[in-house]
Amino acid sequence: MYFEKDKQLDTKSIVDEIEKAVYAEMKPLGFKKYGRTLHRFVDGDISQVINFQIGCSPKGIYDVLWVHIGIRVPECQLRSFEPETDLKKYYPEHWCNMRSCLREIEGKKEDYYDLHDSIQKIKSDILRQIKDYVIPVFNVLNSRFAILDNRRSYPHLDTMNRHLILLEEAMIWGRMGNLQKAEEAFNQYYDSKAQEYKGHEGWKSYGYLRAHLDYLEELADKLRIEIKHSTNSGD
């Protein structure tokens, strides 16, 4: 990875060319382009996102490209059972609750592209992965019921938040009006965190998990969910 910018490398033009080629393939599938983000809605308000990020200048990283993949289910991000009232034109990748990036989905050690490499090589690899891995999964995870039924089958496209699956399933069930299923999933998640908290050596000072349990209890109150306390959460 590059920590000094190559002044002779026009990264913007390179990524413009790559993104243009990808968008030409994605536009017929319903994606729209917003800056460096390709976005489409499915099931009315669920976002499917492909995002191009050039380096990370605050960290002094230049001349590389990440291609981020995401799916946003509104209630999972907003932690609310209520429908989103003000739908935006598109949602950025970092608002997605299911997230990953190209190369990572194939288990590659490096999850970025070196922009010094052949543009055609980078373009071909990005299109191959999107066509072979991303779009087929996007086409499966295209509704709330489909996400509930199939999300666990695609861990490589859900690398960042899959530890929250039960909590997010609770949110989806609640958004669909099935409060019994929502409460069951919420309590399963709460129990798993309470057990982790109690089982941690020196748990009384393990602040992160205690704070997370406090957050879950506040969230349950907001959502009008009863925590069954099948596991003693500490104290």
N, C-alpha and C positions, 0 to 999 in steps of 0.2 A: 504494500500500500504506500502511496506517495505522500510525504509530509512536506514537500516543497513544490510549489506550483511550477509546472513547465510552461513558461511564457510563450513558447512556440506552438503549444497545443491549443487549438480552438475547441474546447470542450463543449461549448454551447452549440456550435454548428454540428459537431459529431452527434450529440444527443438529439438535436433537432432531426437529423436524418434518420436515426434509429427510431425515434418516436413516430415520425411520419410513416415509416414502413409498417410499424405495429398498428398504428391507428387505421391505416388502409385496410388491414385485415379484420380489425375489431369493429369498425363502423357498421358494416352490414349485420353484425350481431347485436346491435342496439347500443353500443357504447358512444358516448359523447366526450369531447375533449375540452378540458378546462385547465389551461396552463400545462403543467407536467402530469396531470391526472386524467386517466381514462375512466369513465364512470357509467354504469347503467343501473337502473332500478329494476328489481324483480319483486313480484308479490306486492306491488304497490309502493312500498317504502323501504325495502331492503336494498342496501347498496352493495354493488360488486365493483371493486376498484383495482386498477393497475396504475402504479405511480412510479415515476422516474426521478431519482434523486442523484444529483451530481455532487459527489464528495460531501464534506462536512467542514466548511471553513472555520466555524468556531473551535473545532478540534484540530485544525491545521491539516486536514485530509483533503487532498485534491486529486484530480485526474482519474477518478474512479466513478463507476456508475452502479447504483443499487436499483433493482426493479422490485418494488414492494407489491405484495398482493394482499387484498383484504376484503372481508365481508362485514358489513355493519347491519346489525339488527337493532333498531332504535331503542327498544326497551332494555336491551343488554347494556348499551352505553349510558342511557339516561337513568337506569334503575327505577323505572316507573312502569306501572301497568297501563297507564293512560296513553292513548294514541298521541303521536307527535302532532301538534297543532299547526306548526309553521314549517312545512317541509321545504328544505333548501333545494337549489338546482342540482347540487352535488355535495358529496361529503368526502373530506380528505382521508387518506389511508390511516393516519394516526388516530382517527375517530372510530376505526373498525374494531370490533371485538374479536374477530378471527383474523389473524395476521401471520404473514410469513414473507419470504422473498425468494426470487428465482435463485437457482443453484442450490440453495438450502433445501429445496424440495426434492433434490436428487441426492442429498447427503454430501454435497461438495464441501471441502474444508473452507474454501474462500467463497463468501456469499456476495462478492462484488465483481464487476468487470473492469479490467484495466483498459482505459481509453487509449493507451498507446498501441493496443492490439489492432488487428484488421477490423475495420468497421463492418465489413461484410460478414466476417466470422462472428462478431458480437451479435449483429442483427439476426443472423440465421439461428444462433443458439437461443436467443430470446424468443423468437417466433416458434421455434420447435418446442420449447418448454411450455409456452402459453397454450399452444394447440394441443400438445400431448397430455399435459398435466392440469393446467389451470382451467381452461374452458370446460373440459369434461366435468370437473368438480363443481364449477360455477353452475353448470346446467343441472347437476343433481341437487345442490344446495340452493334451490331457487324458491323456497317457500318455508314458512315456519315449521310445518309438519315435516318437510323433508330434512330440515336442519335437526329437528329433534330425533328423527329416525336414523340419520346417516352421518352426523358430524364426527362421531368417534372413528369412522372408517378412514378419515383423512388427516392423520396427525401431522404429516409433513406440511400441510397447508394451514396448520393451526398451532404454530409452535410457541406463540407468545402467551396465550391466555387459556390453553386447554385445561389448566389446573382449576379454572373457574366454570367448567362445563355445567356442573350441577346447579350452581347459582344462576347461570344464564338460562338454563332450562326452566328454572323456577320463574324467571322473568318472562320467558316466552309463554309458558302455560298461563301465567297471570294475565298477560296481554290478550290471550285468546279467550279469557273468561273462565278458565278451569282452575278455580282457586284451590280445590282439593289437591290437584296434581302440583300446583305451584307450592303449596305448603309442604307436601311430601318431599319435593326436590330441595326446597330451602332447608328443611330440617336435616336431610341427609348431608347437605353441605355443611351446615352448622355443626352437626355432630362430628364430622371428619376434622374440622378445625379445632373443636373442643378437645377431641382425643389427642390431636397433635400437640396442643397446648399443654395438656396434662402430662403427656408422655415425654416432653422435652426435659432433659436434665436441667435442673435449676429453673423449672417453669415459672416460679413466682416472679422472677425478674425478666422473663422473656417478653419484653414490651411489645414487640410487633404483633405477635399473635393475640395478646390480651387486647391491644387496640383494635385488631381486626374483629375480634368477638364483640367488642363494644359497638363497633360500626354495624355489624350484622344485627345486633339487638335493636339499634336505632332504626335500621332499615326495615326490620320486621314490623316495628311499631308503625312506621310510615305506611307500609304496605298492608297493614292490618292482618298480619300473619302471626299465628301463635307458635312460639317456640316450645317444643314439647319437653325439652330438658331431659331427654333419655340418657344423656351423658352429663355429668356434673362438669361445668366448665372451669372449675378452679376454686380459688378462695377457700 
